[in-house]
């Protein structure tokens, strides 16, 4: 719909602006038949799975580093990072290059699905999980119209980083 039609339907520009500001874009990918979303603003690029240079003595989820146009980027297998069993990489496996807290991180995912624009009223709060060890949920929101199968990840929680102010 064009802005003109939206204005006619809503009656005034203030409501249109409010409706437009209420939308956020997310990139969805799949891991083990579960769909996860990340804020599109954190995504730098999506690349096919290149040769990864392993780094000895790192955690199991850290697969190594790659060189992207002269920049060394650590690569994390999201399946393992999220507590799932590793799997064979396929032709659909790719790396989502993210920028978090000023650092680039490559996230290996099974496949990228789509970019979706979602209204904030469609997102439900994720149940918080606090335990004695301080663990808390890695999902910030759950898409309400997808039967709970689409989770919006809080990447700062996933990677144990401080969110930028």
OpenMM code with the backbone's topology and positions (N, CA, C; nanometers):
from openmm import Vec3, app, unit

residues = "UNK UNK UNK UNK UNK UNK UNK UNK UNK UNK UNK UNK UNK UNK UNK UNK UNK UNK UNK UNK UNK UNK UNK UNK UNK UNK UNK UNK UNK UNK UNK UNK UNK UNK UNK UNK UNK UNK UNK UNK UNK UNK UNK UNK UNK UNK UNK UNK UNK UNK UNK UNK UNK UNK UNK UNK UNK UNK UNK UNK UNK UNK UNK UNK UNK UNK UNK UNK UNK UNK UNK UNK UNK UNK UNK UNK UNK UNK UNK UNK UNK UNK UNK UNK UNK UNK UNK UNK UNK UNK UNK UNK UNK UNK UNK UNK UNK UNK UNK UNK UNK UNK UNK UNK UNK UNK UNK UNK UNK UNK UNK UNK UNK UNK UNK UNK UNK UNK UNK UNK UNK UNK UNK UNK UNK UNK UNK UNK UNK UNK UNK UNK UNK UNK UNK UNK UNK UNK UNK UNK UNK UNK UNK UNK UNK UNK UNK UNK UNK UNK UNK UNK UNK UNK UNK UNK UNK UNK UNK UNK UNK UNK UNK UNK UNK".split()
positions = [
    Vec3(0.0830, -0.1173, 0.0000),
    Vec3(0.0000, 0.0000, 0.0000),
    Vec3(0.0876, 0.1238, 0.0000),
    Vec3(0.0486, 0.2236, -0.0755),
    Vec3(0.1259, 0.3473, -0.0736),
    Vec3(0.0898, 0.4268, 0.0511),
    Vec3(0.1740, 0.5250, 0.0854),
    Vec3(0.1454, 0.6085, 0.2020),
    Vec3(0.0131, 0.6822, 0.1878),
    Vec3(-0.0223, 0.7205, 0.0647),
    Vec3(-0.1482, 0.7905, 0.0423),
    Vec3(-0.2664, 0.7033, 0.0850),
    Vec3(-0.2669, 0.5768, 0.0413),
    Vec3(-0.3754, 0.4859, 0.0756),
    Vec3(-0.3808, 0.4591, 0.2252),
    Vec3(-0.2644, 0.4453, 0.2878),
    Vec3(-0.2608, 0.4224, 0.4311),
    Vec3(-0.3157, 0.5441, 0.5041),
    Vec3(-0.2804, 0.6624, 0.4551),
    Vec3(-0.3317, 0.7836, 0.5181),
    Vec3(-0.4845, 0.7910, 0.5078),
    Vec3(-0.5380, 0.7555, 0.3917),
    Vec3(-0.6830, 0.7573, 0.3759),
    Vec3(-0.7496, 0.6570, 0.4689),
    Vec3(-0.6922, 0.5392, 0.4823),
    Vec3(-0.7513, 0.4348, 0.5651),
    Vec3(-0.7429, 0.4698, 0.7135),
    Vec3(-0.6336, 0.5286, 0.7573),
    Vec3(-0.6167, 0.5608, 0.8986),
    Vec3(-0.6705, 0.6990, 0.9346),
    Vec3(-0.6812, 0.7846, 0.8375),
    Vec3(-0.7408, 0.9143, 0.8636),
    Vec3(-0.6449, 1.0288, 0.8853),
    Vec3(-0.5222, 1.0033, 0.9315),
    Vec3(-0.4293, 1.1141, 0.9483),
    Vec3(-0.2846, 1.0655, 0.9478),
    Vec3(-0.1940, 1.1617, 0.9293),
    Vec3(-0.0520, 1.1288, 0.9157),
    Vec3(0.0104, 1.0789, 1.0454),
    Vec3(-0.0329, 1.1285, 1.1601),
    Vec3(0.0262, 1.0872, 1.2874),
    Vec3(0.0110, 0.9377, 1.3083),
    Vec3(-0.1034, 0.8840, 1.2749),
    Vec3(-0.1243, 0.7404, 1.2914),
    Vec3(-0.0403, 0.6611, 1.1925),
    Vec3(-0.0216, 0.7146, 1.0728),
    Vec3(0.0620, 0.6470, 0.9736),
    Vec3(0.2044, 0.6405, 1.0254),
    Vec3(0.2562, 0.7534, 1.0742),
    Vec3(0.3920, 0.7554, 1.1253),
    Vec3(0.4083, 0.6564, 1.2400),
    Vec3(0.3091, 0.6495, 1.3287),
    Vec3(0.3139, 0.5569, 1.4410),
    Vec3(0.3156, 0.4129, 1.3895),
    Vec3(0.2327, 0.3823, 1.2917),
    Vec3(0.2288, 0.2466, 1.2348),
    Vec3(0.3614, 0.2124, 1.1683),
    Vec3(0.4222, 0.3080, 1.0965),
    Vec3(0.5490, 0.2830, 1.0290),
    Vec3(0.6621, 0.2610, 1.1295),
    Vec3(0.6618, 0.3342, 1.2408),
    Vec3(0.7665, 0.3206, 1.3417),
    Vec3(0.7527, 0.1906, 1.4197),
    Vec3(0.6373, 0.1318, 1.4187),
    Vec3(0.6077, 0.0105, 1.4931),
    Vec3(0.6630, -0.1149, 1.4253),
    Vec3(0.7178, -0.1029, 1.3047),
    Vec3(0.7666, -0.2168, 1.2286),
    Vec3(0.9171, -0.2325, 1.2438),
    Vec3(0.9612, -0.3578, 1.2507),
    Vec3(1.1031, -0.3897, 1.2619),
    Vec3(1.1318, -0.5053, 1.1666),
    Vec3(1.2481, -0.5026, 1.1008),
    Vec3(1.2843, -0.6112, 1.0097),
    Vec3(1.3750, -0.7116, 1.0800),
    Vec3(1.3495, -0.8396, 1.0524),
    Vec3(1.4272, -0.9490, 1.1090),
    Vec3(1.4683, -1.0451, 0.9983),
    Vec3(1.5902, -1.0966, 1.0088),
    Vec3(1.6380, -1.2019, 0.9201),
    Vec3(1.6147, -1.3341, 0.9923),
    Vec3(1.5426, -1.4255, 0.9269),
    Vec3(1.5150, -1.5564, 0.9868),
    Vec3(1.6027, -1.6631, 0.9235),
    Vec3(1.6495, -1.7547, 1.0086),
    Vec3(1.7290, -1.8696, 0.9653),
    Vec3(1.6826, -1.9904, 1.0442),
    Vec3(1.7217, -2.1086, 0.9974),
    Vec3(1.6789, -2.2296, 1.0679),
    Vec3(1.7981, -2.3051, 1.1246),
    Vec3(1.7710, -2.3678, 1.2378),
    Vec3(1.8633, -2.4589, 1.3043),
    Vec3(1.7794, -2.5715, 1.3616),
    Vec3(1.8035, -2.6931, 1.3178),
    Vec3(1.7352, -2.8088, 1.3740),
    Vec3(1.5824, -2.7914, 1.3717),
    Vec3(1.5294, -2.7438, 1.2599),
    Vec3(1.3850, -2.7247, 1.2366),
    Vec3(1.3223, -2.6143, 1.3227),
    Vec3(1.4025, -2.5372, 1.3927),
    Vec3(1.3517, -2.4221, 1.4671),
    Vec3(1.3957, -2.2971, 1.3930),
    Vec3(1.3042, -2.2007, 1.3813),
    Vec3(1.3355, -2.0765, 1.3109),
    Vec3(1.3697, -1.9668, 1.4106),
    Vec3(1.4840, -1.9039, 1.3860),
    Vec3(1.5327, -1.7956, 1.4709),
    Vec3(1.5426, -1.6682, 1.3882),
    Vec3(1.5167, -1.5561, 1.4530),
    Vec3(1.5298, -1.4275, 1.3866),
    Vec3(1.6303, -1.3403, 1.4580),
    Vec3(1.6960, -1.2542, 1.3796),
    Vec3(1.7876, -1.1547, 1.4354),
    Vec3(1.7528, -1.0200, 1.3722),
    Vec3(1.7730, -0.9141, 1.4480),
    Vec3(1.7461, -0.7808, 1.3945),
    Vec3(1.8313, -0.7575, 1.2709),
    Vec3(1.7688, -0.7135, 1.1653),
    Vec3(1.8384, -0.6958, 1.0374),
    Vec3(1.9511, -0.5924, 1.0486),
    Vec3(1.9388, -0.4980, 1.1390),
    Vec3(2.0418, -0.3959, 1.1566),
    Vec3(2.1751, -0.4514, 1.2056),
    Vec3(2.1740, -0.5726, 1.2634),
    Vec3(2.2971, -0.6353, 1.3116),
    Vec3(2.3671, -0.7158, 1.2027),
    Vec3(2.2961, -0.7418, 1.0917),
    Vec3(2.3486, -0.8255, 0.9840),
    Vec3(2.4296, -0.7400, 0.8874),
    Vec3(2.5556, -0.7793, 0.8650),
    Vec3(2.6421, -0.7090, 0.7706),
    Vec3(2.6313, -0.7695, 0.6315),
    Vec3(2.6328, -0.9025, 0.6256),
    Vec3(2.6219, -0.9732, 0.4982),
    Vec3(2.5977, -1.1203, 0.5245),
    Vec3(2.5616, -1.1916, 0.4194),
    Vec3(2.5440, -1.3371, 0.4234),
    Vec3(2.6347, -1.3940, 0.3157),
    Vec3(2.7184, -1.4919, 0.3541),
    Vec3(2.8131, -1.5492, 0.2587),
    Vec3(2.8014, -1.7017, 0.2572),
    Vec3(2.8407, -1.7603, 0.1446),
    Vec3(2.8478, -1.9062, 0.1385),
    Vec3(2.9591, -1.9524, 0.2322),
    Vec3(2.9517, -2.0759, 0.2696),
    Vec3(3.0482, -2.1298, 0.3647),
    Vec3(3.1863, -2.1446, 0.2994),
    Vec3(3.2832, -2.0608, 0.3402),
    Vec3(3.4176, -2.0698, 0.2831),
    Vec3(3.5026, -2.1689, 0.3628),
    Vec3(3.6272, -2.1821, 0.3238),
    Vec3(3.7231, -2.2602, 0.4026),
    Vec3(3.7461, -2.1849, 0.5338),
    Vec3(3.7334, -2.2550, 0.6443),
    Vec3(3.7520, -2.1947, 0.7764),
    Vec3(3.8860, -2.2413, 0.8318),
    Vec3(3.9670, -2.1461, 0.8789),
    Vec3(4.0962, -2.1796, 0.9397),
    Vec3(4.0734, -2.2074, 1.0883),
    Vec3(4.0938, -2.3320, 1.1308),
    Vec3(4.0699, -2.3650, 1.2712),
    Vec3(4.1701, -2.2972, 1.3638),
    Vec3(4.1273, -2.2755, 1.4874),
    Vec3(4.2150, -2.2209, 1.5908),
    Vec3(4.2245, -2.3265, 1.7004),
    Vec3(4.3456, -2.3721, 1.7319),
    Vec3(4.3593, -2.4757, 1.8351),
    Vec3(4.3165, -2.4247, 1.9732),
    Vec3(4.2734, -2.5169, 2.0564),
    Vec3(4.2403, -2.4902, 2.1983),
    Vec3(4.1287, -2.3878, 2.2164),
    Vec3(4.0278, -2.3920, 2.1304),
    Vec3(3.9123, -2.3038, 2.1491),
    Vec3(3.7911, -2.3876, 2.1866),
    Vec3(3.6855, -2.3218, 2.2236),
    Vec3(3.5626, -2.3920, 2.2591),
    Vec3(3.5064, -2.4625, 2.1362),
    Vec3(3.4282, -2.5659, 2.1612),
    Vec3(3.3763, -2.6504, 2.0534),
    Vec3(3.2941, -2.5719, 1.9509),
    Vec3(3.2210, -2.4698, 1.9944),
    Vec3(3.1358, -2.3930, 1.9022),
    Vec3(3.2151, -2.2978, 1.8136),
    Vec3(3.3389, -2.2666, 1.8508),
    Vec3(3.4223, -2.1776, 1.7702),
    Vec3(3.4931, -2.2598, 1.6636),
    Vec3(3.4509, -2.2427, 1.5396),
    Vec3(3.5034, -2.3239, 1.4301),
    Vec3(3.6333, -2.2704, 1.3730),
    Vec3(3.6675, -2.1459, 1.4044),
    Vec3(3.7915, -2.0875, 1.3544),
    Vec3(3.7694, -1.9457, 1.3067),
    Vec3(3.8467, -1.9069, 1.2056),
    Vec3(3.8365, -1.7711, 1.1509),
    Vec3(3.8313, -1.7771, 0.9991),
    Vec3(3.7760, -1.6712, 0.9412),
    Vec3(3.7763, -1.6544, 0.7961),
    Vec3(3.8276, -1.5144, 0.7653),
    Vec3(3.8731, -1.4966, 0.6431),
    Vec3(3.9215, -1.3670, 0.5972),
    Vec3(3.8163, -1.3103, 0.5025),
    Vec3(3.7578, -1.1983, 0.5428),
    Vec3(3.6600, -1.1303, 0.4574),
    Vec3(3.7198, -0.9975, 0.4156),
    Vec3(3.7648, -0.9916, 0.2905),
    Vec3(3.8237, -0.8699, 0.2347),
    Vec3(3.9287, -0.8081, 0.3274),
    Vec3(4.0184, -0.8935, 0.3780),
    Vec3(4.1289, -0.8463, 0.4609),
    Vec3(4.0971, -0.8346, 0.6085),
    Vec3(3.9769, -0.8655, 0.6481),
    Vec3(3.9373, -0.8589, 0.7883),
    Vec3(3.9195, -1.0012, 0.8425),
    Vec3(3.9841, -1.0311, 0.9557),
    Vec3(3.9740, -1.1630, 1.0165),
    Vec3(3.8493, -1.1668, 1.1045),
    Vec3(3.7629, -1.2660, 1.0784),
    Vec3(3.6338, -1.2761, 1.1476),
    Vec3(3.6230, -1.4130, 1.2147),
    Vec3(3.5990, -1.4166, 1.3481),
    Vec3(3.5776, -1.5454, 1.4139),
    Vec3(3.4454, -1.6059, 1.3673),
    Vec3(3.4412, -1.7397, 1.3582),
    Vec3(3.3223, -1.8091, 1.3101),
    Vec3(3.2702, -1.9034, 1.4183),
    Vec3(3.1419, -1.8874, 1.4484),
    Vec3(3.0748, -1.9646, 1.5521),
    Vec3(2.9689, -2.0529, 1.4880),
    Vec3(2.9646, -2.1803, 1.5255),
    Vec3(2.8582, -2.2701, 1.4795),
    Vec3(2.7391, -2.2482, 1.5732),
    Vec3(2.6324, -2.1899, 1.5209),
    Vec3(2.5172, -2.1542, 1.6040),
    Vec3(2.4463, -2.2768, 1.6623),
    Vec3(2.4475, -2.3884, 1.5921),
    Vec3(2.3866, -2.5102, 1.6475),
    Vec3(2.4541, -2.5455, 1.7802),
    Vec3(2.5858, -2.5497, 1.7782),
    Vec3(2.6601, -2.5888, 1.8978),
    Vec3(2.6475, -2.4806, 2.0047),
    Vec3(2.6562, -2.3550, 1.9646),
    Vec3(2.6457, -2.2434, 2.0602),
    Vec3(2.5118, -2.2460, 2.1337),
    Vec3(2.4061, -2.2889, 2.0639),
    Vec3(2.2730, -2.2936, 2.1257),
    Vec3(2.2425, -2.4283, 2.1905),
    Vec3(2.3461, -2.5120, 2.2068),
    Vec3(2.3300, -2.6363, 2.2806),
    Vec3(2.2771, -2.7541, 2.2008),
    Vec3(2.2782, -2.7447, 2.0702),
    Vec3(2.2321, -2.8543, 1.9850),
    Vec3(2.3518, -2.9372, 1.9385),
    Vec3(2.3230, -3.0564, 1.8907),
    Vec3(2.4277, -3.1428, 1.8382),
    Vec3(2.4782, -3.0884, 1.7045),
    Vec3(2.6080, -3.1044, 1.6756),
    Vec3(2.6594, -3.0605, 1.5454),
    Vec3(2.5985, -3.1447, 1.4330),
    Vec3(2.6004, -3.0914, 1.3132),
    Vec3(2.5506, -3.1662, 1.1969),
    Vec3(2.6431, -3.1406, 1.0788),
    Vec3(2.6251, -3.2188, 0.9761),
    Vec3(2.7024, -3.2015, 0.8524),
    Vec3(2.6600, -3.0711, 0.7845),
    Vec3(2.7541, -3.0008, 0.7301),
    Vec3(2.7221, -2.8811, 0.6535),
    Vec3(2.6769, -2.9228, 0.5139),
    Vec3(2.5807, -2.8473, 0.4587),
    Vec3(2.5275, -2.8763, 0.3253),
    Vec3(2.5486, -2.7560, 0.2348),
    Vec3(2.4973, -2.7643, 0.1127),
    Vec3(2.5077, -2.6513, 0.0198),
    Vec3(2.4233, -2.5325, 0.0663),
    Vec3(2.3269, -2.5549, 0.1569),
    Vec3(2.2450, -2.4450, 0.2093),
    Vec3(2.3072, -2.3796, 0.3328),
    Vec3(2.4074, -2.4444, 0.3908),
    Vec3(2.4745, -2.3882, 0.5078),
    Vec3(2.5466, -2.2599, 0.4673),
    Vec3(2.5331, -2.1574, 0.5491),
    Vec3(2.5988, -2.0299, 0.5176),
    Vec3(2.6396, -1.9589, 0.6460),
    Vec3(2.7055, -1.8483, 0.6278),
    Vec3(2.7496, -1.7667, 0.7413),
    Vec3(2.6792, -1.6321, 0.7359),
    Vec3(2.6168, -1.5968, 0.8471),
    Vec3(2.5605, -1.4627, 0.8633),
    Vec3(2.6671, -1.3817, 0.9363),
    Vec3(2.7177, -1.2785, 0.8719),
    Vec3(2.8192, -1.1935, 0.9339),
    Vec3(2.7450, -1.0836, 1.0094),
    Vec3(2.7695, -1.0795, 1.1403),
    Vec3(2.7013, -0.9865, 1.2305),
    Vec3(2.8002, -0.8849, 1.2852),
    Vec3(2.7497, -0.7691, 1.3213),
    Vec3(2.8324, -0.6734, 1.3941),
    Vec3(2.7676, -0.6497, 1.5286),
    Vec3(2.8417, -0.6884, 1.6341),
    Vec3(2.7937, -0.6751, 1.7717),
    Vec3(2.9011, -0.6087, 1.8550),
    Vec3(2.8643, -0.5075, 1.9273),
    Vec3(2.9575, -0.4366, 2.0161),
    Vec3(3.0856, -0.3977, 1.9422),
    Vec3(3.0704, -0.3557, 1.8161),
    Vec3(3.1841, -0.3099, 1.7374),
    Vec3(3.2700, -0.4209, 1.6793),
    Vec3(3.2326, -0.5458, 1.6994),
    Vec3(3.3093, -0.6600, 1.6489),
    Vec3(3.2275, -0.7371, 1.5466),
    Vec3(3.2950, -0.7922, 1.4468),
    Vec3(3.2284, -0.8774, 1.3481),
    Vec3(3.2394, -1.0228, 1.3924),
    Vec3(3.1283, -1.0949, 1.3796),
    Vec3(3.1221, -1.2365, 1.4158),
    Vec3(3.0505, -1.3088, 1.3026),
    Vec3(3.1052, -1.4220, 1.2604),
    Vec3(3.0399, -1.5054, 1.1609),
    Vec3(2.9609, -1.6148, 1.2300),
    Vec3(2.8330, -1.6264, 1.1977),
    Vec3(2.7458, -1.7265, 1.2587),
    Vec3(2.7060, -1.8289, 1.1527),
    Vec3(2.7491, -1.9537, 1.1711),
    Vec3(2.7122, -2.0603, 1.0771),
    Vec3(2.5700, -2.1043, 1.1089),
    Vec3(2.4849, -2.1032, 1.0058),
    Vec3(2.3464, -2.1476, 1.0203),
    Vec3(2.3157, -2.2504, 0.9115),
    Vec3(2.2143, -2.3324, 0.9368),
    Vec3(2.1783, -2.4361, 0.8399),
    Vec3(2.1288, -2.3769, 0.7092),
    Vec3(2.0457, -2.2736, 0.7208),
    Vec3(2.0011, -2.2033, 0.6010),
    Vec3(1.9302, -2.0745, 0.6397),
    Vec3(1.9424, -1.9764, 0.5530),
    Vec3(1.8730, -1.8499, 0.5707),
    Vec3(1.7362, -1.8635, 0.5047),
    Vec3(1.6328, -1.8144, 0.5724),
    Vec3(1.4971, -1.8298, 0.5223),
    Vec3(1.4445, -1.7057, 0.4519),
    Vec3(1.4352, -1.5945, 0.5256),
    Vec3(1.3748, -1.4746, 0.4690),
    Vec3(1.3947, -1.3557, 0.5614),
    Vec3(1.3690, -1.2381, 0.5074),
    Vec3(1.3628, -1.1164, 0.5874),
    Vec3(1.2150, -1.0819, 0.6012),
    Vec3(1.1727, -1.0581, 0.7254),
    Vec3(1.0323, -1.0313, 0.7530),
    Vec3(1.0202, -0.9004, 0.8299),
    Vec3(0.9253, -0.8192, 0.7889),
    Vec3(0.8936, -0.6963, 0.8615),
    Vec3(0.7805, -0.7297, 0.9581),
    Vec3(0.8045, -0.7082, 1.0872),
    Vec3(0.7095, -0.7498, 1.1903),
    Vec3(0.6695, -0.6299, 1.2753),
    Vec3(0.5403, -0.6193, 1.2995),
    Vec3(0.4873, -0.5179, 1.3883),
    Vec3(0.5136, -0.5615, 1.5325),
    Vec3(0.5496, -0.4685, 1.6183),
    Vec3(0.5832, -0.5026, 1.7565),
    Vec3(0.4667, -0.5677, 1.8304),
    Vec3(0.3434, -0.5425, 1.7887),
    Vec3(0.2300, -0.6047, 1.8577),
    Vec3(0.2161, -0.7537, 1.8251),
    Vec3(0.2918, -0.8040, 1.7271),
    Vec3(0.2926, -0.9474, 1.6934),
    Vec3(0.3965, -1.0236, 1.7748),
    Vec3(0.4828, -0.9505, 1.8467),
    Vec3(0.5906, -1.0132, 1.9234),
    Vec3(0.5500, -1.0269, 2.0697),
    Vec3(0.5680, -1.1461, 2.1229),
    Vec3(0.5375, -1.1747, 2.2628),
    Vec3(0.6676, -1.1782, 2.3414),
    Vec3(0.6592, -1.1407, 2.4688),
    Vec3(0.7778, -1.1471, 2.5538),
    Vec3(0.8180, -1.2922, 2.5728),
    Vec3(0.9459, -1.3174, 2.5668),
    Vec3(0.9978, -1.4516, 2.5906),
    Vec3(0.9988, -1.4764, 2.7404),
    Vec3(0.9586, -1.5960, 2.7822),
    Vec3(0.9643, -1.6237, 2.9265),
    Vec3(1.1084, -1.6191, 2.9745),
    Vec3(1.1324, -1.5465, 3.0826),
    Vec3(1.2682, -1.5372, 3.1380),
    Vec3(1.2997, -1.6637, 3.2144),
    Vec3(1.4236, -1.7056, 3.2033),
    Vec3(1.4696, -1.8244, 3.2751),
    Vec3(1.5868, -1.7825, 3.3624),
    Vec3(1.5594, -1.7649, 3.4904),
    Vec3(1.6678, -1.7312, 3.5818),
    Vec3(1.6887, -1.8480, 3.6759),
    Vec3(1.8110, -1.8918, 3.6873),
    Vec3(1.8459, -2.0000, 3.7775),
    Vec3(1.9574, -1.9527, 3.8687),
    Vec3(1.9965, -2.0388, 3.9601),
    Vec3(2.0999, -2.0008, 4.0566),
    Vec3(2.2326, -1.9672, 3.9894),
    Vec3(2.2569, -2.0243, 3.8701),
    Vec3(2.3830, -1.9952, 3.8014),
    Vec3(2.3760, -1.8677, 3.7179),
    Vec3(2.2634, -1.7955, 3.7239),
    Vec3(2.2508, -1.6686, 3.6534),
    Vec3(2.2095, -1.6820, 3.5085),
    Vec3(2.1745, -1.8024, 3.4612),
    Vec3(2.1332, -1.8224, 3.3223),
    Vec3(2.0054, -1.7448, 3.2931),
    Vec3(1.9998, -1.6862, 3.1762),
    Vec3(1.8778, -1.6211, 3.1328),
    Vec3(1.8557, -1.6498, 2.9857),
    Vec3(1.7323, -1.6277, 2.9431),
    Vec3(1.6908, -1.6652, 2.8087),
    Vec3(1.7706, -1.5935, 2.7007),
    Vec3(1.7965, -1.6650, 2.5901),
    Vec3(1.8636, -1.6046, 2.4760),
    Vec3(1.7637, -1.5477, 2.3765),
    Vec3(1.6357, -1.5785, 2.3973),
    Vec3(1.5310, -1.5236, 2.3107),
    Vec3(1.4782, -1.3964, 2.3744),
    Vec3(1.4689, -1.2907, 2.2955),
    Vec3(1.4126, -1.1683, 2.3499),
    Vec3(1.2627, -1.1614, 2.3250),
    Vec3(1.2185, -1.2211, 2.2136),
    Vec3(1.0759, -1.2187, 2.1771),
    Vec3(1.0415, -1.3482, 2.1048),
    Vec3(0.9124, -1.3760, 2.0988),
    Vec3(0.8610, -1.4892, 2.0219),
    Vec3(0.7536, -1.4349, 1.9306),
    Vec3(0.7583, -1.4729, 1.8045),
    Vec3(0.6585, -1.4270, 1.7082),
    Vec3(0.5275, -1.4968, 1.7396),
    Vec3(0.4272, -1.4178, 1.7790),
    Vec3(0.3002, -1.4706, 1.8280),
    Vec3(0.2168, -1.5460, 1.7270),
    Vec3(0.2298, -1.5166, 1.5994),
    Vec3(0.1444, -1.5835, 1.5008),
    Vec3(0.2111, -1.7027, 1.4352),
    Vec3(0.3212, -1.7501, 1.4918),
    Vec3(0.3930, -1.8627, 1.4309),
    Vec3(0.3958, -1.9840, 1.5232),
    Vec3(0.3022, -1.9915, 1.6164),
    Vec3(0.2967, -2.1067, 1.7052),
    Vec3(0.4184, -2.1212, 1.7945),
    Vec3(0.4906, -2.0136, 1.8204),
    Vec3(0.6075, -2.0186, 1.9072),
    Vec3(0.7303, -2.0791, 1.8427),
    Vec3(0.7236, -2.1088, 1.7151),
    Vec3(0.8380, -2.1700, 1.6478),
    Vec3(0.9365, -2.0675, 1.5962),
    Vec3(0.9021, -1.9419, 1.5974),
    Vec3(0.9938, -1.8368, 1.5518),
    Vec3(1.0351, -1.7528, 1.6715),
    Vec3(1.1608, -1.7648, 1.7062),
    Vec3(1.2136, -1.6919, 1.8206),
    Vec3(1.3074, -1.5828, 1.7731),
    Vec3(1.2963, -1.4670, 1.8335),
    Vec3(1.3886, -1.3573, 1.8054),
    Vec3(1.5025, -1.3692, 1.9063),
    Vec3(1.6241, -1.3881, 1.8568),
    Vec3(1.7387, -1.4048, 1.9455),
    Vec3(1.7901, -1.2715, 1.9968),
    Vec3(1.8285, -1.2707, 2.1218),
    Vec3(1.9023, -1.1585, 2.1785),
    Vec3(2.0499, -1.1949, 2.1618),
    Vec3(2.1104, -1.1481, 2.0541),
    Vec3(2.2479, -1.1882, 2.0222),
    Vec3(2.3491, -1.1438, 2.1263),
    Vec3(2.3190, -1.0374, 2.1987),
    Vec3(2.4099, -0.9950, 2.3050),
    Vec3(2.4119, -1.0995, 2.4170),
    Vec3(2.2968, -1.1623, 2.4440),
    Vec3(2.2915, -1.2710, 2.5425),
    Vec3(2.3589, -1.3970, 2.4880),
    Vec3(2.3328, -1.4282, 2.3616),
    Vec3(2.3916, -1.5477, 2.2998),
    Vec3(2.5442, -1.5431, 2.3078),
    Vec3(2.6020, -1.4274, 2.2776),
    Vec3(2.7471, -1.4146, 2.2733),
    Vec3(2.8063, -1.3524, 2.4006),
    Vec3(2.7243, -1.3385, 2.5053),
    Vec3(2.7703, -1.2844, 2.6337),
    Vec3(2.8396, -1.1494, 2.6193),
    Vec3(2.7738, -1.0572, 2.5483),
    Vec3(2.8285, -0.9236, 2.5244),
    Vec3(2.7407, -0.8191, 2.5913),
    Vec3(2.7990, -0.7063, 2.6208),
    Vec3(2.7231, -0.5926, 2.6726),
    Vec3(2.6570, -0.5225, 2.5543),
    Vec3(2.5284, -0.4949, 2.5659),
    Vec3(2.4568, -0.4238, 2.4598),
    Vec3(2.5087, -0.2815, 2.4504),
    Vec3(2.5167, -0.2330, 2.3256),
    Vec3(2.5611, -0.0954, 2.3036),
    Vec3(2.4503, 0.0003, 2.3451),
    Vec3(2.4886, 0.1099, 2.4060),
    Vec3(2.3895, 0.2086, 2.4501),
    Vec3(2.3406, 0.2931, 2.3349),
] * unit.nanometer
topology = app.Topology()
chain = topology.addChain("A")
for resn in residues:
    res = topology.addResidue(resn, chain)
    for name in ("N", "CA", "C"):
        topology.addAtom(name, app.Element.getBySymbol(name[0]), res)
